[in-house]
Amino acid sequence: MLGLDYNEQVTNELRNIPLSFHHIREGHTFYRMPLHWHKPCEIVRVLQGTLTVFLDDDVIRVTADEILFVNQEVVHGYEPIDCIYEVIDFDVNTIFLRTSLCKDILHVFTNNKIRVLPFHPIKNADLLIITKRLFTLASNSSPEKDLLVLGALFELMGTIYMQHHYTENFQLSKNATRFKPLLDYIDANYMNPITTADMARISGMSLNHFGRVFPEYFGKTPIEFLNTYRLEQACVLLINTSLSITEIACNTGFYDASYFVKVFKKYKNITPKKYRTMFSSGEQKE
């Protein structure tokens, strides 16, 4: 799993099946998601505002009542604008571990050359109904309801397959493929010193070529992306721990507390201390 320990810090993880649910609004530790990738599939439902989704080389704007399906291992990231949204992650391979049940259908969700299409509110009303029921069940889950959640998930997957609501022969972009090792490295080492030269080497590029290609794909310079990634980690610590600002700076790769505060204010328009005061009251535990 890539990025910010997403799967380990779930809002609601079902006890009996590998599925997690998040209700996300401003102040939630996952509100802004830098580019990352992971094994589970992901379903995103926007309740309010606009969510800009960076999906491989595509930019998709998802608005209220729209739903987006993110296939496993696709590089993606979220930038919300006055947004409230929900996310369900589920691991197809774990759900069907040691069984060949429905193997002809499952390739739609496990084959990297297939991508499930967005759900259109008018054209795909039945998919939206099933998905909304899945989110309702997952948000109010209990061990007794886990079978109902699993049933809704199977119904959704089966309907996607029956309607052929996916595109085949999809290929990850060259940039997504070569930057995956870098995202792995940043996730594992963001708390340590990382130079642009390190990032270029891990991406298999010369420093000059890396400096040109990286901003085209990420929309940020390498240092801006690294700082953004570290700041999201810092937000998790600010909200969920009692560590001091200095300790959080050290634990997220900034080392100098004054520089950390300066960068935090630049990107968040608020000091770390005020951010902690505003969002550590439990709002993120929706």
Secondary structure, DSSP 8 states (H G I E B T S, - for coil): --STTTTTS-SEE-SSSSEEEEEE-TT-TTSSEEEE--SSEEEEEEEEEEEEEEETTEEEEEETT-EEEE-TT--EEEEEEEEEEEEEEE-HHHHTTT--TTHHHHHHHH-TT-EE--B-TTTTHHHHHHHHHHHHHHHT--GGGHHHHHHHHHHHHHHHHHTT-EESS----HHHHHHHHHHHHHHHHTTS---HHHHHHHTT--HHHHHHHHHHHHSS-HHHHHHHHHHHHHHHHHHH----HHHHHHHTT---HHHHHHHHHHHHSS-HHHHHHHHTTTGGG-
